[in-house]
């Protein structure tokens, strides 16, 4: 059975089939991470980032587990060993980011690129992707016009990696982030892609076999650009996948399998959508649905999805939040498919800026924002990094390392700064694997899951210190490729162990014995502040205390915080 793991990082094995000689573009550590740079030499954004790291206990030598640098099986690594090198022998830099951000180059946006990057840097992000909406105007004007602004932001915020991407109207489906490694062809490749394969540009948004084929052709185009070295790398992640019910299970599988496993383009979807402020109740909030997940089935929706799939669950998309649901059905095939969490930042809750004027269709953008004279409590979004974070284990601080970490699935996500750090190891024999990886062992080998959690080190951006109440271990069997590509259940996936976390500071180590493993399986983690839970869709035997469905008009995102990790596989032979 092909589990499609040939390209995963198995802890210390960093061989890349697609290594483009990344060593030359390795950058020194960001100043905030570099303890040889004194505090007073840092900019305000860098000082903010450093204080976050310090509070979390993530600065200095000889870090404990759960730190931004992982460890080898032999114990803790010195902090940032071999900094400035693109190879981390002893672990990874855990870099926080957001791949779904809009600016004045989106027809429904308003902020400048530099505003979003400044705010992301201030709120602790290391990498960001600018993803203005694919449209005829964007394809014709915006994709080129935004590039100098992105380059200026890269220069102004050297400690933040700023990718150029776009929000693709996936033909026959929802939206997706597409982004490329920076370089001389970043604009031309994105422009060609958008012009040729965007559903809105091509009039190909309706659900049909022909439009589904156009989406696959778009992914193959990106793969070809990487093969021909037009761009160093390209990735696609599906955004808010369950919102409208139009991303059918067979389409998601087709995107995943469209390009070679060694250099997959479509690698995952948003486990949690943006627009998280939308659920804040009136009069102090918009009084809507978290994620603006307030829809119902349409003619283009996949008929098999239940009505509850059109809502978020603890702020997370139903495809991710359901234990034994669609995400688990993908993982049970033994193929990689990852989750992220993002702001989808358009219009910021409690902001005073108003959109500038100008003719969007003629100029490809709005004028710069202006002072609006009032605090707007009806907007749905938070700044990048303020609430949702995607943490990627990278081998260095540079663009290729972030993209490699995303493709490898070294990702965990959280809301409201629920955690400071997460270190996950599955070990057996003399080997180990971390998030996104696969542990290959002899049949019958005793396997142990070890989780080190660095708890919140201080107040989040809402001004309180979040408390992690519980961590769940979710396990499922790898049962191989499904015959019916529209399968969205995984009967063997369930919560196998829950840990109550009885402390509020420092780090917690959790150990779970998988026993002598005789069949292929995977494990993944989830945890919450424990404020809102419900029996999962598949019943109490599968998920006794999962996220509850979010109530439209009354879903304060700060009162319902969760983290999720990507899986680790165990493959005995």
Secondary structure, 3 states (H helix, E strand, C coil): CCCCCCCCCECCECCCCCCCCHHHHCCCCCCCCCCCCCHHHCCHHHHHHHHHHHHCCCCCCCCCCCCCCCCECCECCCCCCCCCCCCCCCCCEEEEEEEEECCCCCCCCCCCHHHHHHHHHHCCCCEEEEEEECCHHHHHHHHHHHHHHHHHHHHHCCCCEEEEEEEEEECCCCEEEEEECCCCCHHHHHHHHHHHHECCCCCCCCCCHHHHHHHHHHHHHHHHHHHCCCCCCEEEEECCCCCCCCCCHHHHHHHHHCCCHHHCCEEEEEEECCCHHHHCCCCCCCCCCHHHCCCCCCCCCCCCCCHHHHCCECCECHHHHCCCCHHHHHHCCCCCCEEEECCCECCECCEEEECCCCCHHHHCCCCCCEEEEEEECCCCECCCCCCEEEEEEECCCCHHHHHHHHHHCCEEEEECCCEEEEEEEEEECCEEECCCCEEEECCCEEEEEEEEEEECCCCCCCCCCCCCCEEEEEEEECCCCCCCCCCCCCCCCEEEEEEECCCCCCEEEEEEEEEEECCCEEEEEEEECCCCEECCCCCCCCCCCEECECCCCCCCHHHCCEEEECCEEEEEC
